Amino acid sequence: MRKNIVAGNWKMNKSFGEADELVNGIMTLLEEKELPENTMMIVCPPFPYLEMCTDYSNDSYFMVGAQNVNDNDKGAYTGEVSAEMLKSLEIEYCIVGHSERRAYYGETDAIVARKVDQLLKNEIHPIVCCGEVLEEREAGKQFDVVRRQITDGLFHLTPEQFGEIVIAYEPVWAIGTGKTATPAQAQEIHAFIRGLIADKYGKEVADNTSILYGGSCKPSNAKELFANPDVDGGLIGGASLKAEDFIDIAMAF
Ligand code: PEP
């Protein structure tokens, strides 16, 4: 059975001291509250704070993920971080294909596919983002865009490999804007994504894939979003920077 997942993408925020305070706050709240059944939390801090977060998490409270990875094995790629390095830090998840990386750093579907391969080779679960920009939504092209991103980024995988993937549908017009997809819009496209997976890999693989919603998800709207049958949690940006909000979102299941 697929898991409910709430993953926090801190992006390029927080000093080391602030990051320490945030993760400490998350731990303290998780010690007090019991997460709903079958719910898992993932914290995705900037690279320099990964080890501090894994030291805290000890795997029992939350998992730790990276926000990016390079698509090569190793070598002369100044400033980059490889999947093998993440593995050596015992990182188990990594975001790939976030719209900010697609828009600002030219991350194409082909690069997403290569990053996914690097991560799987190192036993790290890719959290693969997809989603349309506003003009594409207004032109009714959201299904075509998402189909292309999923097909070109992921459908080279074997069914066993696909079983390691988490998908995050993030309409770009909803990221950091305060605009959220309606629960019906989220359900419609999540069901479409699950259908694509079922057509390619069969119903069992599709039913076992967690598909997260991202885009201005917060404590006040998480419950109605997560109530949809094909919404298995959230990839949370802004609201993951406050321990209480992040935990309240996970309690919304
Ligand atoms: C994100 O960037 O993954 C995201 C969902 O951001 P926010 O929650 O701030 O819209």
Boltz pocket constraint, residues with backbone or C-beta under 6 A from the ligand:
constraints:
  - pocket:
      binder: B
      contacts: [[A, 9], [A, 170], [A, 174], [A, 175], [A, 176], [A, 177], [A, 213], [A, 214], [A, 215], [A, 216], [A, 217], [A, 235], [A, 236], [A, 237], [A, 238], [A, 239]]
      max_distance: 6.0
